Amino acid sequence: MSKSVDVERIIAETLRTAGVQGAHDAAIAEALRNRGLLLDGIETAISGFSGEHRWLSNFWLSPVTLDGVTAATAEHHYQAAKAMNTDDWSQVMSAETPGAAKRAGSAIEARDDWDDVKVQVMRRVTEAKFKYPDLAKRLLDTGHAPLIEENHWHDTFWGVCSCDVHGYSGQNMLGRILMDVRQSLRVKLSA
Ligand SMILES: Nc1nc(O)c(N)c(N[C@@H]2O[C@H](COP(=O)(O)O)[C@@H](O)[C@H]2O)n1
């Protein structure tokens, strides 16, 4: 399967998640193409949150305030939300880097219902991250580009892994949340 077809499938899944039901992937892709929202393949997508698109990553160094608490990065908030006690929470929140926050978050015991709530947590953290006008503008400026958290570290839940084994597959949950937050910002702007 070519990368461009994968992008179409990811967009189709995203639309279905957003409530567009019952349409065949190819029909959805065709409808998007007719509206100028899907051009020809991977070039139109932002695939991989590095370089000029690093700000889309949860590892981006910008403060994120959620429930009155400011963390150094979105990753700090996301990982700290796993904690079951304040010691663990503080340890994650005080990590020096987002990578260290991720490692700290993996080392603590996560709340029992973590798998049930983690997408909602990520959604709240992402919304909080893009409350900052500069980042909100950058997100809106991506227009309708598919946002794909392409990675090479085998994360097929939050992203799409492009290693030889996974071959550019994954649920792209972070990408979907980012597109969803972008759509909410767009709606707010036009209200
Ligand atoms: N290792 C690594 N480097 C980056 O640059 C990343 N953006 C990530 N991904 C983030 O890791 C989080 C997933 O953590 P769990 O596996 O759910 O504990 C999530 O925020 C990804 O965006 N990883």
The ligand as an SDF file (V2000), in Angstrom:
LIG
                    3D

 23 24  0  0  0  0  0  0  0  0999 V2000
   10.1980    9.2540   22.4670 N   0  0  0  0  0  0  0  0  0  0  0  0
    9.3960   10.2220   21.9930 C   0  0  0  0  0  0  0  0  0  0  0  0
    9.9360   11.2890   21.3920 N   0  0  0  0  0  0  0  0  0  0  0  0
    9.1410   12.2620   20.9260 C   0  0  0  0  0  0  0  0  0  0  0  0
    9.6780   13.3140   20.3160 O   0  0  0  0  0  0  0  0  0  0  0  0
    7.7550   12.1630   21.0760 C   0  0  0  0  0  0  0  0  0  0  0  0
    6.9200   13.1610   20.6280 N   0  0  0  0  0  0  0  0  0  0  0  0
    7.2290   11.0170   21.7220 C   0  0  0  0  0  0  0  0  0  0  0  0
    5.8820   10.8270   21.8010 N   0  0  0  0  0  0  0  0  0  0  0  0
    5.0280   11.0770   22.8640 C   0  0  0  0  0  0  0  0  0  0  0  0
    5.0650   10.0950   23.8990 O   0  0  0  0  0  0  0  0  0  0  0  0
    3.8270   10.1100   24.5400 C   0  0  0  0  0  0  0  0  0  0  0  0
    3.2700    8.7140   24.6310 C   0  0  0  0  0  0  0  0  0  0  0  0
    3.5670    8.2290   25.8750 O   0  0  0  0  0  0  0  0  0  0  0  0
    2.9120    6.8710   26.4270 P   0  0  0  0  0  0  0  0  0  0  0  0
    3.4680    5.7830   25.5870 O   0  0  0  0  0  0  0  0  0  0  0  0
    1.4110    7.0110   26.2700 O   0  0  0  0  0  0  0  0  0  0  0  0
    3.3430    6.8560   27.8520 O   0  0  0  0  0  0  0  0  0  0  0  0
    2.9020   10.9610   23.7120 C   0  0  0  0  0  0  0  0  0  0  0  0
    2.8450   12.2640   24.2570 O   0  0  0  0  0  0  0  0  0  0  0  0
    3.6020   11.0120   22.4110 C   0  0  0  0  0  0  0  0  0  0  0  0
    3.2620   12.1580   21.6700 O   0  0  0  0  0  0  0  0  0  0  0  0
    8.0800   10.0520   22.1530 N   0  0  0  0  0  0  0  0  0  0  0  0
  1  2  1  0
  2  3  1  0
  2 23  2  0
  3  4  2  0
  4  5  1  0
  4  6  1  0
  6  7  1  0
  6  8  2  0
  8  9  1  0
  8 23  1  0
  9 10  1  0
 10 11  1  0
 10 21  1  0
 11 12  1  0
 12 13  1  0
 12 19  1  0
 13 14  1  0
 14 15  1  0
 15 16  2  0
 15 17  1  0
 15 18  1  0
 19 20  1  0
 19 21  1  0
 21 22  1  0
M  END
$$$$
